[in-house]
Amino acid sequence: MEFALHKLPLVVLLIPMFSFLVLSFFGKKLPRGGDWFGTTLLFINLGFSVFILYSLTQLGKYELNVEWFNLGENKILGLQTFYAGFQIDALTGVMLVVVNAISAFVHLFSVKYMENDTKYTRYFAFLGLFTFSMLGLILGNSIVLMYVFWELVGVSSYLLIGFWYEKPAPQEAAKKAFIVNRVGDAGFLLGILIIFLTIGSFTFNGIFEGVEAGKLSGGMLTAAGILLFCGAVGKSAQFPLHVWLPDAMEGPTPVSALIHAATMVAAGVYLVARVFVMLSADALTVITYIGVITAFISATIAITQNDIKKVLAYSTISQLGYMIMAIGVGAYSFGFFHLVTHAFFKACLFLTAGSVIYGMHHVQDIREMGGLRKKMPITFYTFLMATLAISGVPLTSGFLSKDSILAATLAFGSINGGFNYIVPILAFLIAGMTAFYMFRLLILTFLGEPKNKEKYDHCHESPKQMTIPLMILAALSFFGVFSFNPFDASGGWFLKLVKMPEHLLAGTSGLFYHILPLEEYMEHIHHAHMTAMVLSLVISGLGILTAFTFYYWKKVDVEKLTESIKPLYNFSLNKWYFDELYDIIAIKSTMGLSRMSAWFDGKVVDGAVNGAASVTRSFSKFNGLFDNIVVDGLVNLTGGMVGAFGLIFRKFQTGKIQTYIAFLVFGILVMYFIFRVL
Amino acid sequence: MIEFKLLGIGILTWMVFLPVIGMIAVLFVPKSAEKSIKYIAVGFTSLLLVLAAVMLSVYDPAKAGINSVAGFQFVEKMTWIDVPAFLWDGRLKVEYFMGVDGISFPMVLLTALISLIGAIASFSVKRNEKGYYVMYLFLVTGMMGVFVSLDLFLFFVFWEIMLLPMYFLIGIWGGERREYAAIKFFLYTLFGSAFLLLVMIGLFFSSKDPETGLHTFNMITLMDPKTFAPDSLFGILNQTWRLLAFAGLFVGFAIKVPAFPFHTWLPDAHVEAPTAISVILAGVLLKMGTYGLLRISYSIFPDGARYFMYPIAIIACINIIYGALCAMAQKDFKKLIAYSSISHMGYVLLGMASNTTIGINGAILQMFNHGTITAILFLSVGVIYDRAHTRGLYDFGGLANKMPKYFSVLIIAMFASIGLPGLSAFISETFIFLGAFQNQFIRVVAIISVLGIILNAAYILWTIQRIFFGNLPEKWNDLKDINARELISTVPLIIIVIFLGIFPSYMLNLMTASVNQLVNFIWGIN
């Protein structure tokens, strides 16, 4: 039993790969393009994952490690062996269920949504590839393995964003996503290099032991932490690398739900949670502030967007920033808790958006919608449930997780003091903004009068294959899934399973940050809890109320308001001009540099080679001329002179022996006189 | 020592001269019987691969080689040239001395593999097939000989032999500017050979075999410091001369790698060469440069390897970044791949510059991986060029739907070339970075070189976009998908790329013992 159980995660990992391979090679020959095949496998996988999570609560965590390769016996380093394996602990157990559940629902949803697409089979194959990579990322017990699957999810994401590659926008978006992620991954890789250099181990346990033993400490530890976090900045679309995620909405909407809302983008948060215990105080400071800045920037952008998916995309970035911030301030369990609750309600939001887009025949602009509640009741109520959750209204899962994060930010302020209070202030502000823009979205889409009568008339509720996943996901946004107590999750199964770990560097301080021992830290959070809850209720209530005042009751003229703050409005509408900025500093300059290099290569480097060749050639030409004129000329001159003399002397050569004798005698006489005189 | 003979002749001799037998066979076939000529060539190169597989099955990975004859395998040694009274200085003895160890064996495997792939890919050559295959088989002999020679003189002979058929293959069967490219290639390599020859002669005259007291070309003897009297030209007292010799050899080999600034022959040669020759060029020939560095420069002048660590690392970094930037600006698909080769060979140099076990393991692995991956890329360029007669990146678009199989093949190769995990180059590139990170200075170079992986991704993805995505221009409406022959030449390579990406140990185990030995030798650890 135990043996089989320990191998089960491998099965769970390989099932989606199997789906990918079968669909890639034989998919077109299967009935219905093999959609049922991938979907069934995923639901089976979900069953296995739930079983693994259950067994985890019974048996505790375990790890399986095998030798991947070695570098042989070295006289100094000894036998260098690299291991690969997986681990099952609270983080993995929960993530397995989340990923498989959402993947399974997205598979089911896509059956109708992607119907009639020419690349239907390929779509399901790619979903399998993505799920495989994502599960590998979760299961891997070493940082290198994590990096491996990290890149693979990047590729699946690339393939799925660019799924409709006939159109220019998805191509560009896919490329952008991959390259922006590569920038973060380059940092991630450098972090891994530092870890290998100092600790010499890649497994998480090995790394933690190394940090505990002080092999990696001080500035290097901070550098390693920040560099690893760079990977998370890319994948979880944190400032300043957040620009790829909104564009990634060019992919099919179910893909956005699976990859760009619930699972892959949460991988960065997962990474930070995974290595949380070794992050130095300074690294945690950076993480906290990046998280809160991201959450704030994207919330301000989400307020003005008009594309239903763009609003959700920016809200995803904002919520991811929230999670990152939560782990940054030390609330490991709460950040991870929010990851899980967010995964369900955000997947629900995206799939409902998909349902709306499907029902409205590919309209995505909310200014064209309105009044859809009557046409699409199931979609509306599920959307409402998820919106309540993301806004942090009581009785939802989102309330539980968000509330604990807010408490943690308050605790962060009280522990570190000073300007660090900006973090809780911004966090509360963002909570209010979230409630506002989500209800703005809800009101403009589902309530009020239809703005495009014709589209509205043709609109219809989506079929069962789509609404059933919606209802399940909406149900999963209910507080009872995680805790009996609707106001405090700490007694629920989730927070009992995912406990706050004792930080390896507890008791140390950075420039502006103290890492407290666990007990003391929990004390602070406990103190902040009540304040946080009340404040968050008031603030999200205010946000919702404002949204209704603006867009439902229309007590305030929104047009006029935007007109009066036009520059600010444009700044938000244009996403703070990040794309334009990067276009200049990254794309244009790289392209310029590249053209310059090519010019240099052709003209200067190769020019030198060709120059050397032509110099040699002209030298040899000169040499040839010299040879012809001077050397050969001399030879010819000699010859000519000899000839000329010959001509003269020929006269003497008469052929008569008497003449010769006469000359001979004459010559002898001449010689005689010469010698006599001398 | 593993004795392995067929018909009384050592297996390495078979490996080297089997193509010559094939060449003679081709010479006897009438010119018009093109099919038989092709099959003979494929037959002989397949035999080569079979022999390589046999070698693989008996190869003992525990033996290190490098500077001990006993560590070499499949050794063959006999006297080749013996002039008893050579000049005023004793006796000239050249040995026919061959053997493989963990550095050369992966290259032997690669050569056998790529030769067969190249022979299949050569089917698209449509004029004077007889002459082509004669030259092709002769080329294979030259390449194989370089990787198995353990005598400097023999090495040099094969090194030059390889040059001649290459010159004709590019110069006759190449594209429009073939003559320019062929001459450039020939002269450039010859220029490098001059340095090689100088150092070789210097080594010969300053050496004294401790056992026989004679001058020697034996590489392994030359690795032994006792071979050089302290006051001889390359003796321990003449440090400057030793370093100069290392630098000279470096120039000779750097031209082949090719390392900046000696690389400009490569894009021209690639663009003009027929597909199969590009495959050979990128797949095997470039590795002769880095192999020569490891086998000769690093092993005979380990002091030079230590002394020139930083300059080599800097050149490597230039190769990586500059090659990638140049690749990005190309409009010709083949030229782009050629520049990407320059970038990727930079990684090999970076790994070697680190002088660490993991770095050099990575370098050799990268040599093999780059050989397979770039071969697929050049084959793929050939596929599209054969159909469309253009390689302009802006001439295409939308081929993903038109040629789905081709798309799958090429996209895997392209992702492999940008170092995607799960595919072979990831392991080697990561090893190289891990190695480079061990040294304080090279660490900085490595951090800069990491930029290369971003640039690589950028130009490769851009290429994918330009060729495959978007709408199909109307003129390509009757483009056919990749055919069976082309699949036969690419799919095995893809399988290898995926396999080595997941199970790198199958290749690593062949070389780790030798690499450890080499690194110990370089640092003087015994």
Chai-1 contact restraints between the chains, C-beta under 6 A:
chainA,res_idxA,chainB,res_idxB,connection_type,confidence,min_distance_angstrom,max_distance_angstrom,comment,restraint_id
A,F69,B,P504,contact,1.0,0.0,6.0,A-B,restraint_1
A,F69,B,S505,contact,1.0,0.0,6.0,A-B,restraint_2
A,F69,B,L508,contact,1.0,0.0,6.0,A-B,restraint_3
A,L71,B,T357,contact,1.0,0.0,6.0,A-B,restraint_4
A,L71,B,I358,contact,1.0,0.0,6.0,A-B,restraint_5
A,L71,B,N361,contact,1.0,0.0,6.0,A-B,restraint_6
A,L71,B,T512,contact,1.0,0.0,6.0,A-B,restraint_7
A,G72,B,T512,contact,1.0,0.0,6.0,A-B,restraint_8
A,G72,B,A513,contact,1.0,0.0,6.0,A-B,restraint_9
A,G72,B,N516,contact,1.0,0.0,6.0,A-B,restraint_10
A,N74,B,T357,contact,1.0,0.0,6.0,A-B,restraint_11
A,N74,B,N516,contact,1.0,0.0,6.0,A-B,restraint_12
A,K75,B,N520,contact,1.0,0.0,6.0,A-B,restraint_13
A,K75,B,I525,contact,1.0,0.0,6.0,A-B,restraint_14
A,V148,B,P421,contact,1.0,0.0,6.0,A-B,restraint_15
A,E151,B,L420,contact,1.0,0.0,6.0,A-B,restraint_16
A,E151,B,P421,contact,1.0,0.0,6.0,A-B,restraint_17
A,L152,B,G422,contact,1.0,0.0,6.0,A-B,restraint_18
A,Y165,B,F469,contact,1.0,0.0,6.0,A-B,restraint_19
A,Q171,B,Q465,contact,1.0,0.0,6.0,A-B,restraint_20
A,Q171,B,F469,contact,1.0,0.0,6.0,A-B,restraint_21
A,K175,B,L461,contact,1.0,0.0,6.0,A-B,restraint_22
A,K175,B,Q465,contact,1.0,0.0,6.0,A-B,restraint_23
A,F178,B,L461,contact,1.0,0.0,6.0,A-B,restraint_24
A,I179,B,A457,contact,1.0,0.0,6.0,A-B,restraint_25
A,I179,B,A458,contact,1.0,0.0,6.0,A-B,restraint_26
A,R182,B,I454,contact,1.0,0.0,6.0,A-B,restraint_27
A,R182,B,A457,contact,1.0,0.0,6.0,A-B,restraint_28
A,V183,B,I454,contact,1.0,0.0,6.0,A-B,restraint_29
A,A186,B,V450,contact,1.0,0.0,6.0,A-B,restraint_30
A,A186,B,I454,contact,1.0,0.0,6.0,A-B,restraint_31
A,L193,B,F433,contact,1.0,0.0,6.0,A-B,restraint_32
A,L193,B,F437,contact,1.0,0.0,6.0,A-B,restraint_33
A,F196,B,L434,contact,1.0,0.0,6.0,A-B,restraint_34
A,L197,B,F437,contact,1.0,0.0,6.0,A-B,restraint_35
A,L593,B,L325,contact,1.0,0.0,6.0,A-B,restraint_36
A,S594,B,L325,contact,1.0,0.0,6.0,A-B,restraint_37
A,S594,B,M328,contact,1.0,0.0,6.0,A-B,restraint_38
A,S594,B,A329,contact,1.0,0.0,6.0,A-B,restraint_39
A,R595,B,A329,contact,1.0,0.0,6.0,A-B,restraint_40
A,S597,B,Y322,contact,1.0,0.0,6.0,A-B,restraint_41
A,S597,B,L325,contact,1.0,0.0,6.0,A-B,restraint_42
A,S597,B,C326,contact,1.0,0.0,6.0,A-B,restraint_43
A,A598,B,C326,contact,1.0,0.0,6.0,A-B,restraint_44
A,A598,B,A329,contact,1.0,0.0,6.0,A-B,restraint_45
A,D601,B,C326,contact,1.0,0.0,6.0,A-B,restraint_46
A,V605,B,P261,contact,1.0,0.0,6.0,A-B,restraint_47
A,V605,B,T264,contact,1.0,0.0,6.0,A-B,restraint_48
A,D606,B,T264,contact,1.0,0.0,6.0,A-B,restraint_49
A,V609,B,T264,contact,1.0,0.0,6.0,A-B,restraint_50
